[in-house]
Amino acid sequence: MRIIKLFRKKPIQAFTEDLNTSQLKRSLNKWELTAIGVGAVIGGGFFVLTGVTANQYAGPALALSFILAGLGCLFAAFCYAEFASILPVSGSAYAYSYGTVGEFFAWFIGWNLILEYMMGATTVAVSWSKYFIKLLHLVGINNVPLWLTNDPISAKEEALKSGMVPPSFAFNLPAAIIVLIVTAILVRGIKESAKTNNFIVLLKVAAALFVICVGANYINTNNWQPFIPDKIVDTNGASHYGLSGVLTAAGIVFFAFIGFDAVSTQAQESMNPTKDIPFAILWSLIICTLLYILVSLVLTGMVHYSKIDLGAPVAAAFSNVGLSWASLFVTIAAVVGLVSVMLVMLLSQTRIFLSMAKDGLLPANIFGSIHHKFKTPHKSTVLVGVVAAIIAAITPIEKATKMTSIGTLLAFTMICIAVLLLRKTQPNIHRPFKVKYISIVASLGVLFNIVLMLSLDSSTWLRLLIWSLIGITIYFLYSAKNSNLNKL
């Protein structure tokens, strides 16, 4: 294969043809798209990672971590919004890169988006499982087996903490079951999924506002002292607390912000994509960043960061101040609300597959197949759901979160580069949404995202390298030969 073929681009007019021949229903307005973004963002990061990152990495300064992550996302969001107005098609950063930088670059981004959404759904499923067990405890069911509600590593750790003999086998059954339920919902169709999501998003936003308004009355400002705890380096060389801990936490919680990327994957199901997609991208990010900052301040104000519960931190914070009824409400909101995050993650995953299959980079009979009645990519939805369920049952939440974050950061970095390239190579193309000072915005996006990637540990980078090598191998063995562009 000639090297030059690696950089062959999909013509812009081909994206227009994809729009005209799409079998997907155009049924989503700008508020439903915004709800999809909010639904993806207010989830595992809100209900679980706030506790983990405050306790182990940033302390009360977690609010600063969310500000850093939000800024990095904001720069990338502007780039996404411009691209979405030019190329209103499913595929997100994959499609944008295919039309600007070239096929191999696009494949690499698409492959990492698969990692982003797959591990994101896994993280949220594990988060859901933790709150589901919390709910069972609140209603008096306390005899749930440890080995049936944890992955093997977490089950061993929990057993040792309790002075028990570690189980020889462990499988997070609740996490696997909820993924399969969400998969069944998605097979039924996008409009039904959107209606379900809208209701759940309202519940989650209500829960966030409840935590902020009610929890603010129980803040003890002494818990914020020191706001940035002294730096500690563990035996693995990882930094906890201090400015480096704040930066590491920002890299981890970055996973929570991929909602606006999920919005861009729904372009072919949007009623007015050139206007509605940029609107939904920016507003979902702004709304959720503000909520995260306020919730992190309330949580670390209610409970000292060293005593925050790692399984269900928000619900446990209300239990600690004697508000059992509030803890129950938050737990129910989490159990119901996290479903919408999984819904968006798995929905977006299959739309990436669909775009890649249409371009010939993946087998169309599996990843491009549309159900004759539901008009959904049912085969890939079932495949993704089953794989995600298995991963969720055996993977610790922290490892899944870091893999989601590094895949997201890489995709955001590449899209910032791609939007700059398109400005130079096709300056006269119609841009319904055009970012001012794009050189500064895109450059800051690249800088922020690379710095946050570097804050993640070496084992996460190693997993990314292995995943990338697998993807590159598949590209050369299958995708490059079967690409539609290869047939021209």
Helices and strands as residue ranges (DSSP letters): G 3-7, H 12-21, H 30-41, H 44-44, I 45-49, H 50-53, I 54-58, G 59-61, H 62-86, H 92-98, H 103-138, G 146-148, H 152-161, H 173-188, H 190-215, G 216-218, G 221-224, E 232-233, E 239-240, H 242-253, G 254-257, H 259-264, G 267-269, H 273-302, G 305-307, H 313-320, H 324-358, H 364-367, H 378-394, H 397-425, H 438-454, H 458-474, I 475-479, H 480-482, G 484-487
